[in-house]
């Protein structure tokens, strides 16, 4: 700033000569940004209400740069212009009132919030809309400061003192007995009051409270992100007032439902599920559920979880699950298929069977685990067929659904089953239990001859003789005659190197029963090879 302009600014700021007022007014309209800035600073520094009033009246003509200068000057000396701003708000004409409100918002002058509230309380105030607009804007700005401060950004002043002042002014006003409080005051209070604020809780919980109806209306209709955030916070509170939960249940506007589903995490917290259980009707899950199809899969899945936790009508819940299974994204289809486990009946069974063909492997897996509990026809065959699936998730689901077909249980029941059951069950165990081969080897390597004999029988019955070929070849030379005989007999069902050699050796066994068993096994192997060769020739001839 030129030295001469600086000196002029200082003189204009200090002098009590009222003749400078026209000069200041003219300077505020000067084409030079530096002159306008000097005039604004000088006016703010003066102890003269008329100077401030003129500045307020010209505020709407100022540029953004001029307003930035005004903001800095007023923030440095807020008490200088306060009386003039109060007068303009409480009794000024339309221009003065509007400009004063804009200055208060621009400068975030929370100390003048009470003045705005007093203006709203005046039944004869002629420019109430400008004042209420300023109240809402200030409340939003202060709320944002509180959020930023709580988030760890501690630059600037702690907004908690300003919030305390603002809440005190709002609470005092809202306690007054009037037919109806301005909705903006209720909104501002809802925006700024902590969730555990006693007055806020009283407004929500006491139905005959003067502000209860208006507060409920705001909760139902206010689309401010801060108010929607407040509702989500209350949903996480295990002591949430019933009025808040009713508002959450009754809202059907897309912005709120979208905000709610994206604010919650998956899996949904238990506190939220606890509060959902208090809801017997949720409009956006029942009559307006079609909007959920426009959201992403994660949001759809959370909606399903919330629906399952709620007490909404059973038919409506089933329709939601059906819709999500047929039209939802993969995450929603998984959650819906999982939730179907709570439903019985033909239609539920049909949905589960249809889910077996879902393009998402996880959905298929979830559906597969429900086949046997639902007693779906041919469930066993379906699960066995899926054991060979190239998808790990599907194979694991099939195995877990056939978990009782395990080697330990098979071994315990082996002597109790008839021949057909031994073979069919054994074949399933071999497919289902990944540890079957290892446990079968343990049987064959047991120091007990009877255990080894049972192991050989189980290997044949399970169709697993090939899996333990080396052990059977070794047992064909075992010192125990019974073990040798059974091992030699089992080699008839084995292919691969070393089998014929082992049988040729066993043919010369000193024990006749072992030698006979070896001849029979060799004959069986040769017969199988002949048939296999004939089949190959036939196939080549057809080609």
BELHU-V575577 format. One record per pair of residues at least 24 apart in sequence whose C-alpha atoms are under 10 Angstrom apart, sorted by the first residue. I is the first residue (numbers start at 1). J is the second residue. If there is no record, write none. Layout:
i = {I;I}
j = {J;J}
This chain:
i = {1;1;1;2;5;5;5;5;6;6;6;8;8;8;8;9;9;9;9;9;9;9;9;9;10;10;10;10;10;10;11;12;12;12;12;12;12;12;13;13;13;13;13;13;13;13;13;13;13;14;14;14;14;14;15;15;15;16;16;16;18;18;18;20;21;21;21;21;21;22;22;24;24;24;25;25;25;25;25;28;28;28;28;28;28;28;29;29;29;33;33;33;33;34;36;36;36;36;36;37;37;37;37;37;37;37;38;38;39;40;40;40;40;40;40;40;41;41;41;41;41;41;42;43;43;43;43;43;44;44;44;44;44;44;44;44;44;45;45;45;45;45;45;45;46;46;47;47;47;48;48;48;48;49;49;49;49;49;49;49;50;51;51;52;52;52;52;52;52;53;53;53;53;53;53;53;53;53;54;54;55;55;55;55;55;56;56;56;56;56;56;56;56;56;56;56;56;56;57;57;57;57;57;57;57;57;57;57;58;58;58;59;59;59;59;59;59;59;60;60;60;60;60;60;60;67;67;67;68;68;70;70;70;71;71;71;71;71;71;71;72;73;74;74;74;74;74;74;75;75;75;78;78;78;78;78;79;82;82;82;82;83;85;85;86;86;86;86;86;86;86;87;89;89;89;89;89;89;89;89;89;89;90;90;90;90;90;90;90;90;90;90;90;90;91;91;91;91;92;92;92;93;93;94;94;94;94;95;97;97;97;97;97;98;98;98;98;98;98;98;99;100;100;100;101;101;101;101;101;101;101;101;102;102;102;102;102;103;104;104;104;104;105;105;105;105;105;105;105;105;106;106;106;107;108;108;108;108;108;109;109;110;110;110;110;110;110;110;110;110;110;110;111;111;111;112;112;113;113;113;113;113;113;113;113;114;114;114;114;114;114;114;114;115;116;117;117;117;117;117;117;117;118;118;118;120;120;120;120;120;121;121;121;121;121;121;128;129;131;132;132;132;132;132;133;134;135;135;135;135;135;136;136;136;136;136;136;136;136;137;137;138;138;139;139;139;139;139;139;139;139;139;139;139;140;140;140;140;140;140;140;142;142;142;142;143;143;143;143;143;144;144;146;147;163;163;164;164;166;166;167;167;167;167;167;167;171;171;174;174;174;174;175;175;175;175;176;176;177;177;178;178;179;179;180;180;180;180;181;181;181;182;182;183;183;183;183;183;184;185;186;186;186;186;186;186;186;187;187;187;187;187;187;187;187;188;189;190;190;190;190;190;190;191;191;191;191;191;191;191;192;192;192;193;194;195;195;195;195;195;195;196;196;196;196;201;201;201;202;203;203;204;204;204;204;204;205;205;205;205;205;206;206;207;212;213;215;215;216;216;216;216;217;218;219;219;219;219;219;219;219;219;220;220;220;220;220;220;220;220;220;220;221;221;221;221;221;221;222;223;223;223;223;224;224;225;225;225;227;228;228;228;228;228;228;229;229;229;229;231;231;232;232;232;232;232;232;232;233;233;233;233;234;234;235;235;235;235;235;235;235;235;236;236;236;236;236;236;236;236;236;236;237;237;237;237;238;238;238;238;238;238;239;239;239;240;241;242;242;242;245;245;245;245;245;246;246;246;246;246;247;248;248;248;248;248;249;249;249;249;249;249;249;249;250;250;250;250;250;251;251;251;251;252;252;252;252;252;252;252;252;253;253;253;254;254;254;254;254;254;257;257;257;257;257;257;257;258;258;258;258;258;258;258;259;260;260;260;261;261;261;261;261;261;261;261;261;261;262;262;262;262;262;262;263;264;264;264;264;265;265;265;266;266;266;266;266;267;267;267;268;268;268;268;268;270;272;272;273;273;273;273;273;273;274;274;274;275;275;275;276;276;276;276;276;276;276;276;277;277;277;277;277;277;277;278;278;278;278;279;279;279;279;279;280;280;280;280;281;281;281;281;281;281;282;282;282;282;282;282;283;285;285;285;285;285;285;286;286;286;286;286;286;286;287;287;289;289;289;289;289;290;290;290;290;292;292;292;292;293;293;293;293;293;293;294;294;295;295;296;296;296;296;296;297;297;297;297;297;297;297;297;297;298;298;298;298;298;299;299;299;300;300;300;300;300;300;300;300;300;301;301;301;301;301;301;301;301;301;302;302;302;303;303;303;304;304;304;304;304;304;304;304;305;305;305;305;305;307;308;308;308;308;308;314;318;318;318;318;321;321;322;322;322;325;325;325;325;325;325;326;326;326;326;329;330;330;330;330;330;330;331;331;331;332;333;333;333;333;333;333;334;334;334;334;334;334;334;334;334;335;335;336;336;337;337;337;337;337;337;337;338;338;338;338;338;338;339;340;340;340;341;341;341;341;341;341;343;344;345;346;346;348;349;349;349;350;352;353;356;356;361;361;361;361;362;362;362;362;363;363;364;364;364;365;365;365;365;365;365;365;365;365;365;366;366;366;366;367;367;368;368;368;368;368;369;369;369;369;369;369;369;369;370;371;372;372;373;383;384;384;384;387;387;387;388;395;396;398;399;399;399;399;399;399;400;400;401;402;402;402;402;402;403;403;403;404;404;404;405;405;405;405;405;406;406;406;406;406;406;406;407;407;407;407;407;407;407;407;407;407;408;408;408;408;408;410;410;411;411;411;411;411;411;414;414;414;414;415;419;420;421;422;422;422;422;422;423;423;423;423;423;423;424;424;424;425;425;426;426;426;426;426;426;426;427;427;427;427;427;427;428;428;429;430;430;430;430;430;431;431;436;436;436;437;437;437;437;438;438;440;440;440;440;441;441;441;441;444;444;444;444;444;444;445;445;449;449;449;449;449;449;450;450;451;452;452;452;452;453;453;453;453;453;453;454;454;455;455;456;456;456;456;456;456;456;457;457;457;457;459;459;460;460;460;460;460;460;460;461;463;463;464;464;465;465;465;465;465;465;466;466;466;466;466;466;467;468;469;469;469;469;469;469;469;470;470;470;470;470;472;472;473;473;473;473;473;473;474;475;476;476;476;476;476;476;476;477;477;477;477;481;481;481;481;481;482;482;483;484;484;484;484;484;484;484;485;485;485;485;485;485;485;485;485;486;486;486;487;487;487;488;488;488;488;488;488;488;488;488;489;489;489;489;489;489;489;489;489;490;490;490;491;491;491;491;491;491;492;492;492;492;492;492;492;492;492;492;492;493;493;493;493;494;494;495;495;499;500;500}
j = {34;35;38;34;34;35;38;39;35;38;42;35;38;39;42;35;37;38;39;40;41;42;43;45;38;39;41;42;45;46;42;38;39;41;42;43;45;46;38;39;40;41;42;43;44;45;46;47;48;42;43;45;46;47;46;47;48;46;47;48;48;50;51;51;48;50;51;52;54;51;54;51;54;55;51;54;55;57;58;54;55;58;59;61;62;66;58;61;62;62;63;65;66;66;62;63;65;66;69;65;66;67;68;69;70;73;66;69;70;66;67;69;70;71;73;74;69;70;71;72;73;74;73;70;73;74;80;81;70;73;74;76;77;78;79;80;81;73;74;76;77;78;80;81;80;81;79;80;81;80;81;83;84;80;81;82;83;84;85;87;84;81;84;80;81;82;83;84;85;81;83;84;85;87;88;92;96;100;84;96;81;84;96;99;100;81;84;85;88;95;96;97;98;99;100;101;102;103;88;92;93;94;95;96;97;98;99;100;95;96;99;95;96;98;99;100;102;103;95;96;98;99;100;102;103;103;106;107;106;107;103;106;107;103;104;105;106;107;108;109;107;107;103;104;106;107;108;109;107;108;109;104;107;109;111;112;111;109;111;112;115;112;112;115;112;113;114;115;116;118;119;115;115;116;118;119;120;125;127;128;130;131;115;116;117;118;119;120;122;125;126;127;128;131;119;125;126;127;125;126;127;126;127;126;127;128;130;127;126;127;128;130;131;127;128;129;130;131;133;134;130;130;131;134;130;131;132;133;134;135;137;138;130;131;133;134;137;134;134;135;137;138;133;134;135;136;137;138;139;141;134;137;138;138;137;138;139;141;142;138;162;135;138;139;141;142;159;161;162;163;165;166;162;165;166;165;166;138;139;162;165;166;167;169;170;165;166;167;168;169;170;172;173;169;169;166;169;170;172;173;182;185;169;170;173;173;181;182;184;185;173;174;176;178;181;182;182;184;184;182;183;184;185;188;184;184;166;184;185;187;188;183;184;185;186;187;188;189;191;184;188;166;188;163;166;167;184;185;187;188;189;190;191;192;187;188;191;192;224;225;226;166;188;191;192;188;191;192;193;226;192;226;192;226;192;193;192;193;192;193;191;192;193;194;197;199;199;200;199;203;210;211;199;209;210;211;210;211;210;211;210;211;210;211;210;211;213;214;210;211;214;211;214;211;214;215;217;218;218;215;211;212;214;215;216;217;218;214;215;217;218;219;222;224;227;227;215;215;218;219;226;227;230;224;225;226;227;228;229;230;226;227;230;230;230;230;231;233;234;237;240;234;237;239;240;240;241;243;241;241;243;240;241;242;243;244;240;241;242;243;244;241;243;243;243;243;243;244;243;244;246;247;247;247;243;244;245;246;247;248;250;251;244;246;247;248;249;250;251;252;253;256;247;250;251;252;253;256;256;253;254;255;256;255;256;255;256;259;256;255;256;257;259;260;263;256;259;260;263;256;260;256;259;260;261;263;264;272;260;263;264;272;272;275;260;264;271;272;273;274;275;276;264;268;269;270;271;272;273;274;275;276;271;272;274;275;270;271;272;273;274;275;271;274;275;275;275;275;278;279;275;276;278;279;282;278;279;280;281;282;282;276;279;282;283;284;276;279;280;281;282;283;284;285;281;282;283;284;285;282;283;284;288;282;283;284;285;287;288;289;291;284;288;291;284;288;291;292;294;295;284;285;291;292;295;299;303;291;292;294;295;296;299;300;299;299;302;303;292;295;296;298;299;300;301;302;303;306;295;296;298;299;300;302;299;298;299;302;303;298;299;302;298;299;301;302;305;301;302;305;301;302;303;305;306;309;306;309;305;306;307;308;309;310;306;309;310;306;309;310;305;306;307;308;309;310;311;312;306;307;308;309;310;311;312;309;310;311;312;307;309;310;311;312;310;311;312;313;307;310;311;312;313;316;306;307;310;311;312;313;312;310;312;316;317;319;320;312;313;315;316;317;319;320;316;320;316;319;320;323;324;320;323;324;327;320;323;324;328;323;324;327;328;329;332;328;329;328;329;328;329;330;331;332;324;328;329;330;331;332;333;334;335;329;330;331;332;335;329;331;332;324;328;329;330;331;332;333;335;336;328;329;330;331;332;333;334;335;336;331;332;335;332;335;336;331;332;333;334;335;336;338;339;332;335;336;338;339;339;335;336;339;340;342;343;342;343;347;348;348;351;347;348;351;351;352;354;355;358;363;351;354;355;358;360;358;359;360;361;362;363;360;362;363;363;358;360;362;363;364;366;358;360;361;362;363;364;365;366;367;363;366;363;366;362;363;364;365;366;367;370;363;365;366;367;369;370;366;366;367;370;366;367;369;370;373;374;374;374;374;374;376;374;374;375;376;376;376;379;382;394;391;392;393;394;391;393;394;397;393;394;393;394;397;391;392;393;394;395;396;397;398;400;401;393;394;397;398;394;397;394;397;398;400;401;394;396;397;398;399;400;401;402;401;401;401;402;401;432;428;431;432;428;431;432;431;432;432;432;428;429;431;432;433;434;432;433;432;428;429;431;432;433;429;432;433;429;432;433;429;430;431;432;433;430;431;432;433;434;435;436;432;433;434;435;436;437;438;439;440;458;433;435;436;439;440;436;458;439;440;443;454;455;458;454;457;458;461;454;461;461;461;457;458;460;461;462;458;459;460;461;462;463;461;462;463;461;462;458;459;460;461;462;463;464;459;460;461;462;463;464;462;463;462;459;462;463;464;467;462;464;462;464;467;464;465;467;468;467;468;464;465;467;468;467;468;471;472;468;471;472;475;483;487;471;475;478;479;480;481;482;483;482;483;483;482;483;486;487;482;483;484;485;486;487;483;486;486;487;483;486;487;488;489;490;491;486;487;489;490;490;493;487;489;490;491;492;493;494;490;493;494;493;494;490;491;492;493;494;495;490;491;493;494;495;496;494;494;493;494;495;496;497;498;499;494;496;497;498;499;499;502;498;499;500;501;502;503;502;502;502;503;505;506;509;514;518;502;505;506;509;509;510;511;513;514;513;514;514;509;511;513;514;515;517;518;509;511;512;513;514;515;516;517;518;514;517;518;514;517;518;514;515;516;517;518;519;520;521;522;514;516;517;518;519;520;521;522;524;517;518;521;517;518;521;522;524;525;517;518;519;520;521;522;523;524;525;526;528;521;524;525;528;521;525;525;529;525;525;526}
